[in-house]
Amino acid sequence: MVTNGLHNALNGKLDSELRRGVLVLSVLSQLRTARYGYSLRQALADQGMTIEEGTLYPLLRRLESQGLLLSEWRIEDGPPRRYYKLSPEGSQHYRSLSETWSTLAATVNRLIAENKM
């Protein structure tokens, strides 16, 4: 029998793995228009997808290095901020990931519905 503490730890780990898999799609979904890190974090949080700064900024840099994002520094009201937006390749990748997600989500939802405990 799994103890409550071990059960909670396992659920936390599994939840983290599941979230990690959808963070890229979530971030890309919000970068069709340029946003800086904090505004992106807020937009995601407003939709129920919280993300820590220590996760977001390395992810943005990785996506940019992969050619999926473009960035530029802007000085508007306040300090300079780095704005990110989808590159043309990022837009294609986003569309492809969105289609894959829709198919997977429909399949998983069907599996869950058929096998409710």
C-alpha positions as CSV (number, residue, x, y, z in Angstrom):
1,M,0.0,0.0,0.0
2,V,1.3,3.5,-0.9
3,T,1.6,5.9,2.0
4,N,-0.2,9.2,1.8
5,G,3.2,11.1,1.7
6,L,4.5,8.9,-1.1
7,H,1.2,9.1,-2.9
8,N,1.3,12.9,-2.8
9,A,5.0,13.0,-3.9
10,L,4.2,10.7,-6.8
11,N,1.2,12.8,-7.9
12,G,3.3,16.0,-7.7
13,K,6.0,14.4,-9.9
14,L,3.4,13.2,-12.4
15,D,1.6,16.5,-12.4
16,S,4.9,18.3,-13.1
17,E,5.7,15.9,-16.0
18,L,2.3,16.5,-17.5
19,R,2.6,20.3,-17.2
20,R,6.1,20.3,-18.6
21,G,4.7,18.7,-21.7
22,V,2.2,21.4,-22.4
23,L,4.2,24.5,-21.4
24,V,5.8,24.9,-24.8
25,L,2.3,24.9,-26.5
26,S,0.9,27.2,-23.9
27,V,3.8,29.7,-24.3
28,L,3.6,29.6,-28.1
29,S,-0.1,30.2,-28.0
30,Q,0.4,33.6,-26.3
31,L,3.2,34.8,-28.5
32,R,1.4,35.5,-31.8
33,T,1.8,39.1,-30.7
34,A,5.0,40.3,-29.0
35,R,5.1,40.1,-25.2
36,Y,7.8,40.5,-22.6
37,G,8.3,37.9,-20.0
38,Y,6.3,39.3,-17.1
39,S,3.3,40.1,-19.4
40,L,3.5,36.6,-20.8
41,R,3.6,35.1,-17.3
42,Q,0.5,37.2,-16.3
43,A,-1.4,36.2,-19.5
44,L,-0.7,32.5,-18.8
45,A,-1.7,32.9,-15.1
46,D,-4.9,34.7,-16.1
47,Q,-5.8,31.6,-18.1
48,G,-4.9,29.2,-15.2
49,M,-1.4,28.2,-16.4
50,T,1.0,29.4,-13.8
51,I,4.7,29.3,-14.6
52,E,7.6,30.2,-12.5
53,E,10.1,32.8,-13.7
54,G,12.9,30.2,-13.3
55,T,11.0,28.0,-15.8
56,L,9.8,30.6,-18.2
57,Y,12.9,32.5,-19.0
58,P,15.1,29.5,-19.8
59,L,12.2,28.1,-21.9
60,L,12.0,31.4,-23.9
61,R,15.8,31.4,-24.5
62,R,15.6,27.8,-25.6
63,L,12.7,28.4,-28.0
64,E,14.6,31.4,-29.4
65,S,17.7,29.3,-29.9
66,Q,15.7,26.7,-31.7
67,G,14.4,29.4,-34.1
68,L,10.8,29.3,-32.9
69,L,10.9,32.8,-31.4
70,L,12.2,36.2,-32.3
71,S,13.1,38.8,-29.7
72,E,14.0,42.4,-29.5
73,W,14.8,44.9,-26.7
74,R,12.3,47.7,-26.3
75,I,12.3,50.8,-24.1
76,E,8.8,51.9,-23.5
77,D,7.3,53.0,-20.2
78,G,9.9,51.8,-17.7
79,P,13.1,49.8,-18.0
80,P,14.2,48.0,-21.2
81,R,12.3,44.8,-21.8
82,R,12.9,41.9,-24.1
83,Y,9.9,41.2,-26.2
84,Y,9.3,37.7,-27.7
85,K,7.1,36.7,-30.6
86,L,6.7,33.7,-32.9
87,S,9.0,33.5,-35.8
88,P,7.6,32.1,-39.1
89,E,9.0,28.7,-38.1
90,G,7.4,29.1,-34.7
91,S,4.0,29.8,-36.2
92,Q,4.3,26.6,-38.3
93,H,5.4,24.7,-35.2
94,Y,2.6,26.1,-33.1
95,R,0.0,25.1,-35.7
96,S,1.4,21.6,-35.8
97,L,1.6,21.2,-32.1
98,S,-1.9,22.5,-31.7
99,E,-3.3,19.9,-34.1
100,T,-1.3,17.2,-32.3
101,W,-2.6,18.4,-28.9
102,S,-6.2,18.5,-30.1
103,T,-6.0,14.9,-31.3
104,L,-4.2,13.7,-28.2
105,A,-6.6,15.6,-25.8
106,A,-9.7,14.2,-27.6
107,T,-8.2,10.6,-27.4
108,V,-7.3,11.0,-23.7
109,N,-10.6,12.5,-22.8
110,R,-12.4,9.6,-24.5
111,L,-10.2,7.1,-22.7
112,I,-10.9,8.7,-19.4
113,A,-14.6,8.9,-20.0
114,E,-14.8,5.2,-21.0
115,N,-12.8,4.1,-17.9
116,K,-14.1,6.3,-15.1
117,M,-13.6,4.6,-11.7
